[in-house]
Amino acid sequence: MNISGILVITSPEHVDDVSRQLRALPGIDIHFTDNNTGRIVITQEAETISEEVNGLKHIRTIPHVILAEMSSHYFEEDREVLDAIPAELDDEALKQDNVPAYLNE
């Protein structure tokens, strides 16, 4: 079982909609939402590292998601081994200039 902590950021007016879409995904639990900043803290449970990565990639495709980043990861007895961060998660396009200014304050 793999459990990852993920920070999702959307614009404040889309927090409820994005939260609803996240709740509909398998293995997702929402632990915190901030309607003022658009931050949503979730955990994702997955059987393998590949399923975990695919889940994060899917979260990034949800309409109005500005940013979704894994902040923590726990795994037990997963036989799959990755040699490096998958290229699609090591994205240079997710630099600070893509984050709304109010989140950089």
Residue, then its C-alpha position, 0 to 999 in steps of 0.5 A: m500500500n502506498i499513501s501520498g500526501i498531496l497539495v492541490i491548489t486552485s483558485p478560491e472560487h473553484v475550491d468546492d468544485v475541485s474538492r467535489q471532483l477529488r472526492a469522486l476519485p478512488g483512494i482520495d481523502i480530503h483533509f483540509t481546504d482553505n477557501n481563501t487561498g485555494r489550497i486543498v490537502i489530500t491523501q491518496e492510497a494506491e496499490t503500487i507506485s505506478e498507480e500512485v504516479n498515475g493518480l497524481k497525473h490525473i489530479r493535475t488534469i482536473p479542470h481548474v487545478i493550478l498545481a498538484e504536488m506530492s509532499s509526502h510518500y509512504f510505502e510498504e511492501d511494494r515490489e516495484v522500484l523506480d530509479a528516478i523521479p518519473a519525467e512527467l513529475d519532474d516538470e520544469a514548467l511548474k516553477q514559481d512563475n506559474v503560481p498565482a501571485y497571492l500564493n507567493e506572499 
